[in-house]
Amino acid sequence: MDSSNKFLDEDCSIEAGRSPELLLSISRNREGVRSSVGPVFGADLWTAYELSWLDMQGLPQVAIGEFSVPCESSNIIESKSLKIYLNNFNQRRIPSWTHVSKMLYTDLSQIVGIPIGVQLFTLDNYYRHRPISKLHGGCIDRTTFFKSSVNVDAGFLTINHAKEVKETLYTHLLRTNCPVTNQPDWASLLVTYEGCKIEEAGLLAYIISYRLHQDFHERCVEKIFYDLMEQCKPKALTVCARYLRRGGIDINPIRSTHDDYSFDIRLVRQ
């Protein structure tokens, strides 16, 4: 038997594509973030744009994967470890897309401590599933900006007690920084709420105050959610961030006071 045939025999096992030991979990560690604001719903939607493996004949398969991690999970996944884990599939022969989905579901659910959602798409199907769209609501990016801070400052958030609204505001100016690499993470942020009118200049100043802040995407969005709940006291609130991808992966957290939230957007920078 030559070496190529030996390689084929060894690599045809379904287990050959699995390397869960490559994944690194990080505790959500909500100390100092979570407050008593009632039930909170949400998830972190991970999009993996560089997912590939070989079928049993050695033909490359390419897919876009979406992994939905419920916000009540005890852990998140360190993104670089997920990139390394997914790269390990590249030269593996796996019988079917279903087998790939099952491996991803098993390994990722185990690392976060709760069952997750897994969907795989062909590139053509993904365009139909999640086409490029734009945010709807009021863009606050041209709001007159008077205040700035090198630290996150929830004191910028103020409301107009005389005016009750139900509205959506958004900004493309959110920037946070990876606590591991200090690389910038860029995002668009969507805030949908009902209650006293949030002053847009203060909201923009607050969002821009994250520009030097180091933390994971998930914790940043949760802090924004809880700061808005505590400072502005809305009757209902949903906060969603669509982050740009790094290493072929984007992470899009959403937190809400109700359980009928939706991820049905993908933006031009994604």
Residue, then its C-alpha position, 0 to 999 in steps of 0.5 A: m500500500d502506498s502512502s496516498n492510499k494509507f492516507l485515504d484509509e486513515d482519513c475517512s473516519i468521521e472522527a478524523g475531522r474532530s479536534p474539540e481539544l483545540l477549542l478554548s472556553i471563556s467564562r461569561n463572567r458577568e460580575g459588574v455587568r448584570s443587574s436586576v432588570g428582570p428576564v433578559f433574552g438573547a444570543d450570540l450569532w457567530t458567522a463562519y465564512e471560511l468553513s471547508w472540508l473534503d467529501m469522501q472522494g476528496l472534492p473540497q466543500v465550502a460552506i458558511g456556518e451560523f452558530s447561535v449561542p444562547c446568552e444563558s450559556s456559562n461560557i463563550i468561545e475564544s474566537k482564535s481557537l474557533k478559527i484554529y478548530l475550523n481550519n482543522f476540517n480543511q483536509r479532512r474527508i467527511p461523509s456528508w454535510t449532516h456529519v459536519s453539522k453534528m460534529l460542530y453541534t457536539d463540540l461547540s455545545q460542549i465547550v459553551g455548556i449549553p446546546i447551540g444552534v448550527q446551520l450550514f449554507t452553500l454560498d448561493n443559499y446564504y445570499r437568499h437566507r441573509p441578504i445584505s440589507k440596511l438598518h432602519g430607524g434613526c441614524i445618530d451618527r450626525t448628531t451634534f457631539f459635544k462630549s468625549s471620554v477615554n473611558v466608558d461613561a454611562g453618565f452620558l445617557t440621559i432621557n427626556h421625561a416629558k416625551e414617551v416614544k417607541e423607536t429604533l436608533y442606530t450607529h455605525l460608530l461603535r468600536t471596541n478592542c479585543p482584550v487578547t490582541n488589542q486589535p480593534d473590533w468595528a460594529s454597527l449598533l441597533v437600539t430599539y426601545e419603548g419609554c422616555k425619549i433617549e437623548e441622541a447626543g448622549l447616546l452617541a457620546y456613550i457609544i463613542s466612549y467605548r472606542l478604547h475599551q477592551d472587552f469581548h463583543e458579548r460583554c460589551v453588548e451586555k454592558i450597553f444593554y444594562d447601562l441603558m436599562e439602568q440609566c434610561k429605564p425603558k419599558a422594553l429594550t433590544v440591543c444588537a451589534r453587528y460586528l465586522r469579521r476577523g479571521g473569517i468569523d463575525i460575532n453578533p450579540i443581541r440582548s432583549t427584554h423580550d423573547d421574540y428578538s430577530f437576527d434578520i439583518r446583515l450589513v454592507r460591511q459584513 
